[in-house]
Amino acid sequence: MILPILTPFVLLVAQTGFPFTGETLNYTVNWPSGLSLGEGRLRATHGTDRWDFELTIEAAVPGFTVTDRYHSVVSEDLCSLELEKESTHGKKKTQERSVFDLRKGTAQRTTANGGKTELSILACPRDALAFLYYTRRELGQGRVPPSQAVFFGASYQVRLEYTGAQVVAVNEKRMEADRVVASFKGPASDLNFEIFFARDPARTPVVIRAPFALGTFSMELVR
């Protein structure tokens, strides 16, 4: 699907945000009623020949805590090189690391308890965090990424559907954003996410709605 590219840009003003510069985006994590449960942060840092992406989430309700940290290292072409995951969901804790060998076409995943698995990968594999930034880059060029395998411990088949512009509330202000529905299908799960992207050159994600153990939470941009 081809989307209208947002033109013309004001060339005299330096473009900011990914993929033009590094960025840090701060979010509130909210219950469906709007009650704040915690905070999240997306960070992109550009190195000499790579990007480092990080997502952190800290949220809690009485008797249940969610703490997530995901760190992705990718090439300039946004091909995954490493992915680290640390998470606590209630009493469940996970810690793992995946290393992508682009020359051998394999990804090796190791867990904190000593488990190891190896998967075959495509020429340019993408983990879930890298795929989010890749999607932003593609939307900025007026394209929706095609269905493809995305790695997040296991391999998931991901399909994106652009549903058009929609007015959403962001930090108590209403704005028009592009709504994309992401479908993740894996060995033992089938999940759907909603992501609303600002109509700026960086295609900043302003609202993310995702399922958790206690229900669907939303991350709302506060900068």
MDAnalysis code that builds the backbone (N, CA, C; Angstrom):
import MDAnalysis as mda
import numpy as np

u = mda.Universe.empty(669, n_residues=223, atom_resindex=np.repeat(np.arange(223), 3), trajectory=True)
u.add_TopologyAttr("name", ["N", "CA", "C"] * 223)
u.add_TopologyAttr("resid", np.arange(1, 224))
u.add_TopologyAttr("resname", ["MET", "ILE", "LEU", "PRO", "ILE", "LEU", "THR", "PRO", "PHE", "VAL", "LEU", "LEU", "VAL", "ALA", "GLN", "THR", "GLY", "PHE", "PRO", "PHE", "THR", "GLY", "GLU", "THR", "LEU", "ASN", "TYR", "THR", "VAL", "ASN", "TRP", "PRO", "SER", "GLY", "LEU", "SER", "LEU", "GLY", "GLU", "GLY", "ARG", "LEU", "ARG", "ALA", "THR", "HIS", "GLY", "THR", "ASP", "ARG", "TRP", "ASP", "PHE", "GLU", "LEU", "THR", "ILE", "GLU", "ALA", "ALA", "VAL", "PRO", "GLY", "PHE", "THR", "VAL", "THR", "ASP", "ARG", "TYR", "HIS", "SER", "VAL", "VAL", "SER", "GLU", "ASP", "LEU", "CYS", "SER", "LEU", "GLU", "LEU", "GLU", "LYS", "GLU", "SER", "THR", "HIS", "GLY", "LYS", "LYS", "LYS", "THR", "GLN", "GLU", "ARG", "SER", "VAL", "PHE", "ASP", "LEU", "ARG", "LYS", "GLY", "THR", "ALA", "GLN", "ARG", "THR", "THR", "ALA", "ASN", "GLY", "GLY", "LYS", "THR", "GLU", "LEU", "SER", "ILE", "LEU", "ALA", "CYS", "PRO", "ARG", "ASP", "ALA", "LEU", "ALA", "PHE", "LEU", "TYR", "TYR", "THR", "ARG", "ARG", "GLU", "LEU", "GLY", "GLN", "GLY", "ARG", "VAL", "PRO", "PRO", "SER", "GLN", "ALA", "VAL", "PHE", "PHE", "GLY", "ALA", "SER", "TYR", "GLN", "VAL", "ARG", "LEU", "GLU", "TYR", "THR", "GLY", "ALA", "GLN", "VAL", "VAL", "ALA", "VAL", "ASN", "GLU", "LYS", "ARG", "MET", "GLU", "ALA", "ASP", "ARG", "VAL", "VAL", "ALA", "SER", "PHE", "LYS", "GLY", "PRO", "ALA", "SER", "ASP", "LEU", "ASN", "PHE", "GLU", "ILE", "PHE", "PHE", "ALA", "ARG", "ASP", "PRO", "ALA", "ARG", "THR", "PRO", "VAL", "VAL", "ILE", "ARG", "ALA", "PRO", "PHE", "ALA", "LEU", "GLY", "THR", "PHE", "SER", "MET", "GLU", "LEU", "VAL", "ARG"])
u.atoms.positions = np.array([
    [0.845, -1.190, 0.000],
    [0.000, 0.000, 0.000],
    [0.883, 1.243, 0.000],
    [0.535, 2.185, -0.844],
    [1.294, 3.431, -0.939],
    [0.521, 4.524, -0.214],
    [1.201, 5.232, 0.678],
    [0.595, 6.328, 1.421],
    [1.060, 7.651, 0.845],
    [0.266, 8.697, 1.011],
    [0.716, 10.016, 0.564],
    [1.895, 10.473, 1.395],
    [2.969, 10.883, 0.730],
    [4.144, 11.388, 1.436],
    [3.878, 12.821, 1.859],
    [4.280, 13.144, 3.073],
    [4.010, 14.472, 3.606],
    [4.999, 15.471, 3.025],
    [4.578, 16.230, 2.051],
    [5.418, 17.223, 1.400],
    [4.580, 18.489, 1.216],
    [5.230, 19.632, 1.024],
    [6.679, 19.794, 1.104],
    [7.150, 19.988, 2.530],
    [8.397, 19.623, 2.807],
    [8.984, 19.884, 4.117],
    [9.599, 21.287, 4.101],
    [9.707, 21.868, 5.266],
    [10.376, 23.159, 5.377],
    [11.872, 22.905, 5.428],
    [12.544, 23.125, 4.318],
    [13.938, 22.732, 4.194],
    [14.862, 23.580, 5.052],
    [14.418, 24.774, 5.451],
    [15.284, 25.624, 6.244],
    [15.330, 25.203, 7.712],
    [14.436, 24.325, 8.119],
    [14.391, 23.848, 9.491],
    [14.948, 22.436, 9.545],
    [15.933, 22.204, 10.401],
    [16.535, 20.865, 10.507],
    [15.489, 19.868, 10.976],
    [15.410, 18.730, 10.289],
    [14.461, 17.690, 10.662],
    [14.998, 16.932, 11.870],
    [14.131, 16.634, 12.793],
    [14.548, 15.968, 14.021],
    [13.813, 14.656, 14.180],
    [14.324, 13.823, 15.095],
    [13.716, 12.518, 15.336],
    [14.225, 11.483, 14.356],
    [13.985, 10.224, 14.666],
    [14.410, 9.140, 13.794],
    [13.706, 9.270, 12.446],
    [14.361, 9.038, 11.300],
    [15.746, 8.592, 11.124],
    [16.741, 9.722, 10.905],
    [16.319, 10.977, 11.158],
    [17.182, 12.122, 10.888],
    [18.188, 12.338, 12.013],
    [17.764, 12.131, 13.247],
    [18.645, 12.283, 14.411],
    [18.240, 11.249, 15.459],
    [19.062, 11.095, 16.498],
    [18.646, 10.304, 17.642],
    [17.500, 11.001, 18.361],
    [16.830, 10.287, 19.238],
    [15.682, 10.867, 19.926],
    [15.393, 10.098, 21.206],
    [14.681, 10.742, 22.112],
    [14.130, 10.104, 23.301],
    [12.677, 10.517, 23.415],
    [11.782, 9.532, 23.416],
    [10.350, 9.766, 23.507],
    [9.835, 9.198, 24.819],
    [9.135, 10.010, 25.587],
    [8.590, 9.586, 26.874],
    [7.080, 9.413, 26.783],
    [6.580, 8.385, 27.476],
    [5.166, 8.030, 27.410],
    [4.604, 7.805, 28.816],
    [3.309, 8.014, 28.949],
    [2.600, 7.514, 30.121],
    [1.948, 6.194, 29.725],
    [1.945, 5.242, 30.657],
    [1.278, 3.959, 30.444],
    [-0.065, 4.036, 31.153],
    [-1.155, 3.872, 30.407],
    [-2.487, 4.111, 30.944],
    [-3.380, 2.881, 30.873],
    [-4.228, 2.747, 31.860],
    [-5.326, 1.788, 31.852],
    [-6.350, 2.262, 30.817],
    [-7.199, 1.358, 30.266],
    [-8.203, 1.808, 29.288],
    [-9.077, 2.964, 29.772],
    [-9.292, 3.080, 31.084],
    [-10.097, 4.182, 31.628],
    [-9.367, 5.517, 31.585],
    [-8.052, 5.482, 31.324],
    [-7.246, 6.696, 31.331],
    [-6.387, 6.849, 32.567],
    [-6.591, 5.976, 33.560],
    [-5.790, 6.023, 34.776],
    [-4.331, 5.684, 34.468],
    [-3.407, 6.526, 34.929],
    [-1.989, 6.304, 34.679],
    [-1.451, 5.181, 35.558],
    [-0.720, 4.256, 34.930],
    [-0.148, 3.111, 35.643],
    [1.365, 3.180, 35.743],
    [1.978, 4.037, 34.964],
    [3.433, 4.110, 34.980],
    [3.940, 4.900, 33.785],
    [5.135, 4.573, 33.348],
    [5.742, 5.328, 32.254],
    [6.560, 4.412, 31.349],
    [6.775, 4.892, 30.144],
    [7.596, 4.171, 29.166],
    [8.513, 5.143, 28.449],
    [9.515, 4.584, 27.779],
    [10.458, 5.430, 27.053],
    [10.991, 4.682, 25.842],
    [11.022, 5.362, 24.726],
    [11.647, 4.868, 23.494],
    [12.859, 5.736, 23.199],
    [13.987, 5.096, 22.964],
    [15.199, 5.873, 22.700],
    [15.922, 5.310, 21.483],
    [16.346, 6.184, 20.602],
    [17.147, 5.816, 19.438],
    [18.448, 6.608, 19.470],
    [19.571, 5.897, 19.404],
    [20.890, 6.522, 19.435],
    [21.669, 6.080, 18.210],
    [22.198, 7.041, 17.471],
    [22.924, 6.720, 16.240],
    [24.423, 6.708, 16.502],
    [25.064, 5.570, 16.188],
    [26.506, 5.461, 16.311],
    [27.189, 5.626, 14.965],
    [28.450, 5.223, 14.896],
    [29.226, 5.376, 13.659],
    [28.623, 4.591, 12.508],
    [28.248, 3.358, 12.751],
    [27.716, 2.518, 11.677],
    [26.543, 1.669, 12.152],
    [25.828, 2.173, 13.146],
    [24.719, 1.383, 13.673],
    [23.733, 2.284, 14.413],
    [22.574, 1.716, 14.708],
    [21.584, 2.335, 15.581],
    [21.404, 1.467, 16.818],
    [21.227, 2.112, 17.969],
    [20.839, 1.425, 19.193],
    [19.425, 1.878, 19.548],
    [18.520, 0.925, 19.703],
    [17.143, 1.218, 20.083],
    [16.874, 0.634, 21.465],
    [16.106, 1.340, 22.262],
    [15.767, 0.843, 23.595],
    [14.332, 1.216, 23.939],
    [13.606, 0.243, 24.482],
    [12.269, 0.462, 25.000],
    [12.239, 0.018, 26.456],
    [11.797, 0.907, 27.343],
    [11.630, 0.549, 28.750],
    [10.198, 0.878, 29.166],
    [9.624, 0.001, 29.980],
    [8.266, 0.178, 30.493],
    [8.270, -0.167, 31.968],
    [7.696, 0.706, 32.783],
    [7.512, 0.448, 34.206],
    [6.078, 0.807, 34.560],
    [5.304, -0.199, 34.936],
    [3.899, 0.016, 35.262],
    [3.492, -0.936, 36.374],
    [2.435, -0.580, 37.095],
    [2.016, -1.427, 38.216],
    [0.569, -1.171, 38.578],
    [-0.098, -2.250, 38.998],
    [-1.391, -2.189, 39.670],
    [-1.218, -2.968, 40.963],
    [-2.089, -2.821, 41.936],
    [-1.918, -3.562, 43.190],
    [-1.733, -5.061, 42.974],
    [-0.601, -5.564, 43.419],
    [-0.319, -6.991, 43.319],
    [0.301, -7.444, 42.019],
    [0.522, -6.527, 41.063],
    [1.085, -6.940, 39.770],
    [1.953, -5.809, 39.225],
    [3.206, -6.142, 38.924],
    [4.160, -5.162, 38.404],
    [4.657, -5.600, 37.033],
    [4.776, -4.621, 36.132],
    [5.344, -4.858, 34.804],
    [6.590, -3.999, 34.661],
    [7.721, -4.655, 34.434],
    [8.974, -3.954, 34.170],
    [9.625, -4.603, 32.956],
    [9.758, -3.853, 31.887],
    [10.340, -4.374, 30.650],
    [11.492, -3.484, 30.199],
    [12.531, -4.134, 29.674],
    [13.612, -3.405, 29.013],
    [14.046, -4.208, 27.802],
    [13.976, -3.587, 26.641],
    [14.394, -4.219, 25.396],
    [15.455, -3.333, 24.743],
    [16.553, -3.945, 24.347],
    [17.654, -3.201, 23.720],
    [18.019, -3.900, 22.417],
    [17.966, -3.150, 21.328],
    [18.233, -3.695, 20.000],
    [19.390, -2.938, 19.354],
    [20.331, -3.682, 18.775],
    [21.438, -3.107, 18.010],
    [21.232, -3.514, 16.555],
    [21.224, -2.529, 15.652],
    [20.960, -2.812, 14.237],
    [21.982, -2.095, 13.362],
    [22.097, -2.565, 12.131],
    [22.985, -1.944, 11.160],
    [22.350, -0.676, 10.614],
    [23.079, 0.027, 9.766],
    [22.531, 1.230, 9.133],
    [21.278, 0.905, 8.319],
    [21.212, -0.316, 7.772],
    [20.057, -0.747, 6.991],
    [18.931, -1.266, 7.869],
    [19.080, -1.133, 9.194],
    [18.095, -1.591, 10.174],
    [17.944, -3.110, 10.175],
    [19.055, -3.813, 9.924],
    [19.089, -5.269, 10.067],
    [19.576, -5.588, 11.482],
    [18.890, -6.479, 12.186],
    [19.207, -6.763, 13.584],
    [20.560, -7.435, 13.736],
    [21.303, -6.990, 14.740],
    [22.579, -7.593, 15.108],
    [22.494, -8.239, 16.493],
    [21.823, -7.585, 17.429],
    [21.647, -8.124, 18.776],
    [20.309, -7.661, 19.338],
    [19.732, -8.487, 20.201],
    [18.520, -8.111, 20.929],
    [18.628, -8.647, 22.346],
    [18.444, -7.767, 23.327],
    [18.422, -8.162, 24.731],
    [17.041, -7.867, 25.303],
    [16.524, -8.832, 26.084],
    [15.198, -8.693, 26.700],
    [15.306, -8.988, 28.188],
    [14.775, -8.101, 28.996],
    [14.636, -8.332, 30.434],
    [13.227, -7.907, 30.817],
    [12.484, -8.799, 31.453],
    [11.112, -8.435, 31.796],
    [10.669, -9.126, 33.068],
    [9.802, -8.421, 33.786],
    [9.137, -8.959, 34.970],
    [7.660, -8.650, 34.832],
    [6.847, -9.689, 34.727],
    [5.397, -9.546, 34.662],
    [4.815, -10.319, 35.837],
    [4.518, -9.597, 36.926],
    [4.099, -10.290, 38.137],
    [5.247, -11.126, 38.678],
    [5.021, -12.421, 38.835],
    [6.050, -13.320, 39.341],
    [6.905, -13.924, 38.224],
    [6.527, -13.658, 36.988],
    [7.255, -14.240, 35.861],
    [8.404, -13.318, 35.446],
    [9.614, -13.871, 35.423],
    [10.786, -13.103, 35.006],
    [11.472, -13.804, 33.845],
    [11.907, -13.021, 32.874],
    [12.650, -13.561, 31.742],
    [13.845, -12.676, 31.449],
    [14.908, -13.296, 30.987],
    [16.105, -12.579, 30.569],
    [16.752, -13.398, 29.459],
    [16.984, -12.768, 28.331],
    [17.557, -13.495, 27.201],
    [18.283, -12.551, 26.252],
    [19.084, -13.151, 25.382],
    [19.855, -12.381, 24.403],
    [19.900, -13.161, 23.091],
    [19.655, -12.464, 22.008],
    [19.744, -13.065, 20.678],
    [20.820, -12.347, 19.879],
    [21.658, -13.120, 19.233],
    [22.728, -12.585, 18.388],
    [22.479, -13.062, 16.961],
    [22.467, -12.124, 16.023],
    [22.151, -12.418, 14.631],
    [23.441, -12.438, 13.812],
    [23.722, -13.568, 13.194],
    [24.899, -13.714, 12.334],
    [24.418, -13.596, 10.892],
    [24.601, -12.419, 10.296],
    [24.073, -12.166, 8.963],
    [24.787, -12.989, 7.898],
    [26.056, -13.297, 8.113],
    [26.807, -14.077, 7.129],
    [26.387, -15.541, 7.135],
    [26.162, -16.095, 8.308],
    [25.748, -17.503, 8.408],
    [24.251, -17.682, 8.213],
    [23.488, -16.601, 8.369],
    [22.043, -16.708, 8.222],
    [21.378, -17.385, 9.398],
    [21.924, -17.166, 10.603],
    [21.358, -17.787, 11.805],
    [21.265, -16.763, 12.938],
    [20.360, -17.034, 13.864],
    [20.243, -16.250, 15.091],
    [20.327, -17.209, 16.260],
    [21.203, -16.915, 17.221],
    [21.335, -17.758, 18.408],
    [20.748, -17.036, 19.613],
    [19.823, -17.709, 20.274],
    [19.145, -17.152, 21.434],
    [19.595, -17.897, 22.681],
    [20.021, -17.153, 23.699],
    [20.415, -17.746, 24.972],
    [19.582, -17.129, 26.081],
    [19.191, -17.944, 27.053],
    [18.375, -17.478, 28.166],
    [19.175, -17.544, 29.457],
    [18.662, -16.888, 30.499],
    [19.382, -16.797, 31.766],
    [19.573, -18.162, 32.415],
    [18.692, -19.118, 32.126],
    [18.827, -20.451, 32.726],
    [19.719, -21.395, 31.920],
    [20.411, -20.853, 30.913],
    [21.349, -21.655, 30.137],
    [20.781, -22.247, 28.869],
    [19.525, -21.969, 28.547],
    [18.934, -22.507, 27.323],
    [19.499, -21.853, 26.077],
    [19.599, -22.647, 25.007],
    [20.110, -22.131, 23.734],
    [19.268, -22.681, 22.584],
    [18.929, -21.811, 21.666],
    [18.240, -22.222, 20.450],
    [18.838, -21.457, 19.276],
    [18.742, -22.061, 18.091],
    [19.256, -21.418, 16.883],
    [18.174, -21.442, 15.817],
    [17.996, -20.291, 15.166],
    [16.977, -20.145, 14.143],
    [17.611, -19.681, 12.840],
    [17.006, -20.077, 11.729],
    [17.416, -19.549, 10.430],
    [16.805, -18.163, 10.257],
    [17.546, -17.262, 9.627],
    [17.068, -15.892, 9.451],
    [17.180, -15.476, 7.991],
    [16.490, -14.409, 7.659],
    [16.569, -13.838, 6.323],
    [17.851, -13.019, 6.184],
    [18.086, -12.524, 4.990],
    [19.308, -11.757, 4.744],
    [19.369, -10.505, 5.610],
    [18.201, -9.908, 5.883],
    [18.130, -8.717, 6.744],
    [17.047, -8.954, 7.789],
    [17.384, -9.673, 8.869],
    [16.379, -9.958, 9.896],
    [16.067, -8.711, 10.715],
    [14.864, -8.688, 11.289],
    [14.496, -7.577, 12.160],
    [13.788, -8.113, 13.396],
    [14.251, -7.645, 14.551],
    [13.533, -7.953, 15.781],
    [12.373, -6.976, 15.914],
    [11.534, -7.171, 16.939],
    [10.313, -6.376, 17.058],
    [10.594, -4.883, 17.210],
    [11.629, -4.532, 17.965],
    [11.947, -3.120, 18.167],
    [12.515, -2.500, 16.898],
    [13.400, -3.232, 16.225],
    [13.938, -2.749, 14.956],
    [12.826, -2.589, 13.921],
    [11.845, -3.499, 13.966],
    [10.752, -3.440, 13.002],
    [9.898, -2.190, 13.207],
    [9.723, -1.771, 14.463],
    [8.977, -0.543, 14.718],
    [9.639, 0.652, 14.056],
    [10.960, 0.766, 14.205],
    [11.673, 1.893, 13.594],
    [11.726, 1.765, 12.073],
    [11.843, 0.550, 11.576],
    [11.795, 0.317, 10.139],
    [10.442, 0.764, 9.577],
    [9.378, 0.453, 10.311],
    [8.042, 0.869, 9.882],
    [7.942, 2.384, 9.816],
    [8.499, 3.073, 10.789],
    [8.488, 4.527, 10.778],
    [9.206, 5.071, 9.542],
    [10.348, 4.477, 9.230],
    [11.100, 4.944, 8.052],
    [10.301, 4.725, 6.771],
    [9.658, 3.560, 6.669],
    [8.877, 3.261, 5.478],
    [7.653, 4.172, 5.361],
    [6.960, 4.397, 6.478],
    [5.803, 5.293, 6.435],
    [6.211, 6.696, 6.010],
    [7.404, 7.113, 6.431],
    [7.900, 8.418, 6.026],
    [8.126, 8.533, 4.534],
    [8.281, 7.377, 3.863],
    [8.443, 7.348, 2.413],
    [7.135, 6.994, 1.703],
    [6.050, 6.932, 2.483],
    [4.747, 6.660, 1.883],
    [4.464, 5.194, 1.655],
    [5.174, 4.303, 2.362],
    [4.991, 2.861, 2.167],
    [4.632, 2.167, 3.479],
    [3.865, 1.081, 3.379],
    [3.598, 0.208, 4.510],
    [4.426, -1.060, 4.305],
    [5.254, -1.461, 5.278],
    [6.078, -2.669, 5.100],
    [5.219, -3.895, 4.802],
    [5.697, -4.783, 3.931],
    [4.951, -6.006, 3.634],
    [5.010, -6.978, 4.808],
    [4.135, -7.973, 4.787],
    [4.142, -9.020, 5.801],
    [5.495, -9.718, 5.815],
    [6.025, -9.975, 7.016],
    [7.352, -10.573, 7.129],
    [7.571, -11.185, 8.501],
    [8.647, -11.995, 8.599],
    [9.024, -12.608, 9.867],
    [9.737, -11.577, 10.735],
    [9.340, -11.504, 12.000],
    [9.953, -10.601, 12.975],
    [10.323, -11.413, 14.206],
    [11.509, -11.160, 14.753],
    [12.021, -11.970, 15.856],
    [11.811, -11.264, 17.195],
    [11.336, -12.056, 18.144],
    [11.173, -11.550, 19.505],
    [11.277, -12.751, 20.451],
    [12.449, -13.364, 20.434],
    [12.643, -14.660, 21.090],
    [12.336, -15.760, 20.095],
    [11.080, -15.912, 19.729],
    [10.668, -16.785, 18.641],
    [10.470, -15.940, 17.381],
    [10.128, -16.613, 16.293],
    [9.848, -15.914, 15.044],
    [8.340, -15.712, 14.924],
    [7.928, -14.477, 14.627],
    [6.517, -14.137, 14.478],
    [6.271, -13.631, 13.059],
    [5.139, -14.005, 12.503],
    [4.742, -13.439, 11.223],
    [3.936, -12.182, 11.505],
    [4.397, -11.078, 10.966],
    [3.789, -9.785, 11.272],
    [3.171, -9.195, 10.010],
    [1.949, -8.746, 10.168],
    [1.246, -8.091, 9.066],
    [0.726, -6.745, 9.542],
    [0.968, -5.710, 8.746],
    [0.508, -4.367, 9.072],
    [-0.642, -3.971, 8.160],
    [-1.620, -3.301, 8.741],
    [-2.748, -2.793, 7.968],
    [-2.930, -1.309, 8.275],
    [-2.786, -0.492, 7.259],
    [-3.023, 0.945, 7.411],
    [-4.515, 1.194, 7.264],
    [-5.139, 1.809, 8.282],
    [-6.592, 1.992, 8.261],
    [-7.007, 3.443, 8.043],
    [-6.043, 4.324, 7.841],
    [-6.368, 5.713, 7.551],
    [-6.120, 6.650, 8.720],
    [-6.441, 7.909, 8.502],
    [-6.228, 8.931, 9.527],
    [-7.343, 8.877, 10.567],
    [-6.978, 9.182, 11.820],
    [-7.948, 9.176, 12.912],
    [-7.530, 10.216, 13.943],
    [-8.482, 10.877, 14.536],
    [-8.192, 11.871, 15.570],
    [-8.064, 11.158, 16.908],
    [-6.935, 11.371, 17.599],
    [-6.689, 10.747, 18.895],
    [-6.299, 11.822, 19.906],
    [-6.491, 11.497, 21.184],
    [-6.092, 12.398, 22.259],
    [-4.662, 12.075, 22.668],
    [-3.796, 13.081, 22.627],
    [-2.392, 12.910, 23.002],
    [-2.033, 14.015, 23.983],
    [-1.765, 13.624, 25.229],
    [-1.411, 14.596, 26.264],
    [-2.482, 15.685, 26.380],
    [-3.748, 15.225, 26.412],
    [-4.912, 16.082, 26.568],
    [-5.150, 17.011, 25.379],
    [-4.531, 16.729, 24.260],
    [-4.767, 17.480, 23.034],
    [-5.172, 16.508, 21.933],
    [-6.069, 16.941, 21.088],
    [-6.519, 16.091, 19.986],
    [-5.702, 16.398, 18.737],
    [-5.316, 15.334, 18.041],
    [-4.526, 15.496, 16.826],
    [-4.865, 14.384, 15.847],
    [-4.615, 14.650, 14.590],
    [-4.853, 13.655, 13.547],
    [-3.587, 12.814, 13.379],
    [-3.751, 11.490, 13.383],
    [-2.620, 10.577, 13.247],
    [-3.015, 9.416, 12.342],
    [-2.019, 8.757, 11.784],
    [-2.258, 7.593, 10.930],
    [-2.331, 6.333, 11.786],
    [-3.419, 5.582, 11.683],
    [-3.634, 4.366, 12.475],
    [-3.157, 3.147, 11.695],
    [-2.311, 2.350, 12.351],
    [-1.811, 1.104, 11.774],
    [-2.095, -0.022, 12.761],
    [-2.691, -1.102, 12.283],
    [-2.949, -2.283, 13.106],
    [-1.904, -3.333, 12.767],
    [-1.217, -3.829, 13.791],
    [-0.178, -4.840, 13.611],
    [-0.670, -6.168, 14.163],
    [-0.596, -7.196, 13.355],
    [-0.989, -8.545, 13.759],
    [0.259, -9.406, 13.900],
    [0.484, -9.976, 15.106],
    [1.631, -10.842, 15.393],
    [1.127, -12.269, 15.582],
    [1.617, -13.197, 14.762],
    [1.256, -14.601, 14.914],
    [2.519, -15.421, 15.129],
    [2.573, -16.110, 16.275],
    [3.749, -16.900, 16.613],
    [3.389, -18.329, 16.952],
    [4.359, -19.099, 17.466],
    [4.126, -20.508, 17.782],
    [2.993, -20.735, 18.772],
    [2.817, -19.804, 19.720],
    [1.793, -20.012, 20.745],
    [1.026, -18.739, 21.070],
    [0.994, -17.802, 20.151],
    [0.303, -16.538, 20.432],
    [-0.193, -15.898, 19.153],
    [-1.211, -15.084, 19.320],
    [-1.809, -14.341, 18.213],
    [-2.260, -13.004, 18.784],
    [-1.486, -11.946, 18.547],
    [-1.718, -10.657, 19.188],
    [-1.947, -9.563, 18.155],
    [-2.714, -8.560, 18.561],
    [-2.939, -7.386, 17.726],
    [-2.584, -6.121, 18.492],
    [-1.898, -5.204, 17.833],
    [-1.513, -3.921, 18.408],
    [-2.092, -2.809, 17.542],
    [-2.338, -1.675, 18.169],
    [-2.698, -0.467, 17.444],
    [-1.593, 0.560, 17.659],
    [-1.134, 1.173, 16.582],
    [-0.133, 2.224, 16.697],
    [-0.605, 3.422, 15.883],
    [-0.572, 4.593, 16.520],
    [-0.949, 5.832, 15.851],
    [0.317, 6.656, 15.631],
    [0.605, 6.960, 14.372],
    [1.819, 7.681, 14.002],
    [1.480, 9.125, 13.643],
    [2.235, 10.055, 14.206],
    [2.048, 11.463, 13.861],
    [2.345, 11.679, 12.387],
    [1.751, 12.689, 11.840],
    [1.974, 13.003, 10.428],
    [3.122, 13.991, 10.273],
    [4.219, 13.697, 10.991],
    [5.435, 14.500, 10.880],
    [6.457, 13.715, 10.064],
    [7.562, 14.328, 9.633],
    [8.549, 13.604, 8.841],
    [9.113, 12.381, 9.547],
    [9.213, 12.400, 10.880],
    [9.773, 11.274, 11.627],
    [8.744, 10.181, 11.901],
    [7.487, 10.437, 11.581],
    [6.408, 9.472, 11.853],
    [6.472, 8.997, 13.313],
    [6.452, 9.956, 14.216],
    [6.567, 9.680, 15.644],
    [5.362, 8.887, 16.141],
    [5.574, 7.754, 16.823],
    [4.439, 7.027, 17.416],
    [3.904, 7.799, 18.615],
    [2.645, 8.233, 18.537],
    [2.080, 9.074, 19.589],
    [1.205, 8.278, 20.556],
    [0.598, 7.193, 20.089],
    [-0.191, 6.307, 20.941],
    [0.053, 4.871, 20.501],
    [0.339, 4.001, 21.469],
    [0.505, 2.568, 21.206],
    [-0.429, 1.831, 22.153],
    [-1.293, 0.995, 21.610],
    [-2.204, 0.188, 22.419],
    [-1.840, -1.273, 22.246],
    [-1.502, -1.924, 23.374],
    [-0.983, -3.287, 23.320],
    [-1.586, -4.132, 24.434],
    [-1.781, -5.447, 24.194],
    [-2.349, -6.319, 25.227],
    [-1.294, -6.747, 26.246],
    [-1.673, -6.733, 27.520],
    [-0.870, -7.275, 28.606],
    [-1.718, -8.302, 29.355],
    [-1.118, -8.914, 30.364],
    [-1.823, -9.966, 31.104],
    [-3.119, -9.464, 31.730],
    [-3.155, -8.188, 32.139],
    [-4.321, -7.652, 32.824],
    [-5.274, -6.902, 31.902],
    [-4.965, -6.845, 30.620],
    [-5.829, -6.136, 29.686],
    [-5.014, -5.308, 28.711],
    [-5.690, -4.522, 27.911],
    [-5.023, -3.678, 26.919],
    [-4.632, -2.348, 27.552],
    [-3.334, -2.074, 27.544],
    [-2.817, -0.811, 28.052],
    [-2.468, 0.088, 26.863],
    [-2.377, 1.382, 27.118],
    [-1.952, 2.309, 26.071],
    [-0.757, 3.106, 26.547],
    [0.139, 3.392, 25.621],
    [1.263, 4.281, 25.858],
    [0.994, 5.567, 25.102],
    [0.962, 6.687, 25.821],
    [0.606, 7.972, 25.239],
    [1.793, 8.928, 25.344],
    [2.182, 9.500, 24.226],
    [3.369, 10.358, 24.169],
    [3.198, 11.605, 25.032],
    [4.224, 11.882, 25.850],
    [4.248, 13.128, 26.612],
    [5.509, 13.936, 26.322],
    [6.423, 13.341, 25.486],
    [7.716, 13.974, 25.149],
    [8.543, 14.054, 26.387],
])
